[in-house]
Each structure stands twice: as structure tokens, then as C-alpha cells.
């Protein structure tokens, strides 16, 4: 399913996260869903691609550009959300390289 606009991309990301996340609190799911919506909105604005159409390069852009000005803890939170999105898309084995980098640690 494609997206006609940024709002639909954000909704699709939220739905993917909500269906994929199990065993954590509702608040945790809401936080991941909110971050996934922001990430999907930014990817859509930059590349015009919906979450179901994300490729490794889109998530590398998130890692290399979008989260760079953020605090390390915020980068780590985004890493966890991207990891959840990759799992929701069933690509965790294929896109391992996206998960590498400083953002995988909350502190140096």
C-alpha cells in the first residue's frame, strides 16, 4: 500500500509499530509510535517513500543525517525505534548494517 502524503506515511509507521511491539508498556509503544511517525514523515518529505517501501538507504539517511544533531540519548531512542521498524518490515537480517554506529549506545 502506497501513501499519497506525509500524514498517510506517519499513520502507516504508527500501525506497523503497534502491530509489531509486544511485551512492553502501552507508554513505551506510544513513544515508539510517535518516533516512528516523525521518522516516516521525514523520510516521506525527503524521498516520497512510505514505511512499507523503505529501503536500507532511507534508514541510513535517518542514522547519518536526521538524528545527528540530536542528543546521544535521543539518538539511541531513535535507534530502538528504527530497529523495531526493521523488525516490523521483516528485514532485520538483511539490514543489520543500518544498526551499526554510535547511535546504538545511549552514552559514550
N, C-alpha and C positions, 0 to 999 in steps of 0.2 A: 504494500500500500504506500503510495506516494503522499507527499504533502504539498499543498498549494501555497502555504505561507509559514512564517515562523511560529505562529500560535499552534498550528497543527503539528509541527515538529516537536514543540515543547510537550504537547499532550501525549504524543507517541512515546517520547522518552519517559515521561511520568508513568505511563501504563506499563512499559517494559520493566521498569524498576519495581513497580508494585507487584507485578506477577512473579518476578524473579526472587525478590527478597523474602527469605523465610528465617524464622528463629531470632529476629531482633525486634526491639520495641517499635511500637507504632511511631513514636517520635523519631527514632532512627530511620525508619522507612520514609517519613515525611522529609527529613533533612536530605537524604539521598535523592528523593524525588525532586526536591526543589533545586538541588545542584544539577541533576540530570537535565531538568528543564532549561536551566541557564546555559549549560554546555550545548545542548541541542539547538537552542536559539542562536547562540554564537556561531556554531558550525553552519546552521542554515543561512545566516546572514552572509557568512564568508564564502560558502561553497554551494549553497542552494541544494543541500542534501539532507534527507530525513534520517532519523536514527536507524531505521531498518536498512538504509542504504549506506551507512557509514563504512568507510574503509580504514585500513590501518593509518593511512596518511592523514585522515581527518583527526584521529585521536593523537597522532604525533604532533599535529599543529596545536592541539589543546595543551599537550605537555610542554612543547617548546616555546609557544608564544602566549597563549591565553593565560596560563597560570603563573608565568614567570614574575610578574610584578607583585604577586600575592605573597603573604607571609608563609613561612615554611609549613606551619600547621594547616593553613588553608589549602596549600598545595597538596598536602597529604590527604586531607579530606576529599579533594577532587580526584586524587589517585584512587582512593577507595571507591568512589562513585564510578569512575571510568572502568575500574576492574569489574564492578557489578554490571555495568552496561555491556562490557565484552562478554561476560558470562550469560547475560540475558540474550545476547545475539548468538550464543553458542560458538563463539570464536576464541575462547580462552587459550586453546592450544596453538592456534595459528598466529595470534597477535601478542605473543609473550614479549616481544621486543618493545612494544608500546609501554610496557610496565617498568622498563628499566629507567634509571635516572635518580636524581636526588629527591624527587618528589615521593619516593617510596618510603622515606623516613620522616617522621614528624620533626626531628631535630638532627643537627649535625653531630 
